[in-house]
Amino acid sequence: MKRVAVIGGGIGGLTAAGVLARTGHQVTLFEATGVLGGKAGTVSVDGLVFDTGPTVMTMPDTVRATFVELGAEDLMPQLVRLPLQTHYRYADGREFHCWEDLDRAAESAARLHPDDGGGLRAFFADAEQVYRAAGQPYLEAPYQTMMGFMARAARNGLGTLLTGFKLSTLDALAKQHFRGPHLRQFVNRFATYAGASPYEANAAFAMIAHIERAFGVHHVVGGLGALVDALATAAQRNGVEVVLGAKVQHEKRGRGFVVSAREFDAVVVNADPLELQHRSADPLTMSGYVAMFAAPTRLSLPHHTILFAADYPAEFAALAAGRLADELTIHLCHPAATDASMAPAGRSGLYAMVNVPPFRAGEEAAWQTHARTLEAHVRARLLAMVPELAGVPLSLVAERTPVDLANKGAPRGSIYGYLPHGKFGPFRRPSMRGADPGVFFAGGGTHPGGGVPLVMLSGRFAAGLTTAHLGGRS
């Protein structure tokens, strides 16, 4: 039995801690705040339950496999698959319904432009090829060298490998498939899943579209907080010691490490790696502002709605320049459409998120003003683009700003840390290995990236690397 410290109690840290303990190690998890979950969690206000971080759950088999590896499949919360994955509304009043059923989605696309129904089918076929060329080998194992990645990719055939290297930007891929601007905007949105710009990010991010269609978009019954609670219970059931309110660092000492005056044989850090890997000057992904509203009526809105800004390039140009855009795309989540436990009868909660730039040093105080500006902007856009909300008084009950994200460890409020722009951007993520042998990283800031299932994978990968380092079988 080896002693392992896990620093940070987000989803990656909880997963790594639970897997390591189940492997037979003595694990202590240190969390700086008083709650577990990191950026994922829920807040409850007068019976309304809101996710405070991610609201989209994909790759259910990865989630289930994680609980199986923890010996805790019985704890896994219920996932509800959404037939209508997302409803898109455009500034010109037109709409696109992205159903999981491709025939229904193609019919909706054809109403935007006669050729775009076929274009949608062709796009999803390409997105599946992208997933096989880049996604599967990237997610299959911890990324350590390009040669290792290429060896895994080559198993799908040389043609598939070449497909990956021919990829341009996500925006370029969108223009290949769609005649009208609406579905191009739909494709470009998938770059924001990594906090990136579609005009700079690799077309490999199209694999997210395939993952959603092939494996479904899901809601966690009770919200993401239910998933965090289940992971925490699984970790503690496997013997993990959890220490809350402990902001700690690790120090190399002989062959091991010291954390909070205690000796350990290895350390897993569930925090953004940029600073610890001396990469603080790297460009950062977007941040976000979230407003949570209470409505005194049960709305008929679907679970997920995207209200697109009229000028998408201008929105991303403003973000790249470090300023708020004049008009912002809104991700609107109405969980009561799927899960009655998220709101009392006759009421609804609305989660509205917009992308904003990470703040510069010394700008934290300015967010008291920015938050009010953005709240007013979001309210105005909701009234303009969602007719059902006309005359419905929306009460702001909670909000999250980049400063809140920074307090959770996000560098300057950046949601995902490192910005994966360029053809090889995803391969330049901070390493899972620390400078000192025996230190490993987990979380959205390292391989394979952000999003709940990928962060779970990072925790499992980190646990495997740690076990191998300690002389066990990964």
Secondary structure, DSSP 8 states (H G I E B T S, - for coil): --EEEEE--BHHHHHHHHHHHHHT-EEEEEESSSSSBTT--EEEETTEEEESS---B--HHHHHHHHHHTT-GGG---EEE-SEEEEEE-TTS-EEEEESSHHHHHHHHHHH-TTHHHHHHHHHHHHHHHIIIIIHHHHHS----HHHHHHHHHTT-HHHHHHHHH--BHHHHHHHH-SSHHHHHHHHGGGGGGT--TTTBBGGGGHHHHHHHHH--EEETT-HHHHHHHHHHHHHHTT-EEEES----EEEETTEEEETTEEESEEEE-S--TTTTT-TTS-B--EEEEEEEEESS-----SEEEE--S-HHHHHHHHHTTS--SS--EEEE-GGGT-GGGS-TT-EEEEEEEEE----TT-GGGHHHHHHHHHHHHHHHHHHH-GGGTT---EEEEEE-HHHHHHTT-GGG-SSSB--BBTTGGGGS--SB-SSTTEEE-STTSTT-SSHHHHHHHHHHHHHHHHHHTTS--
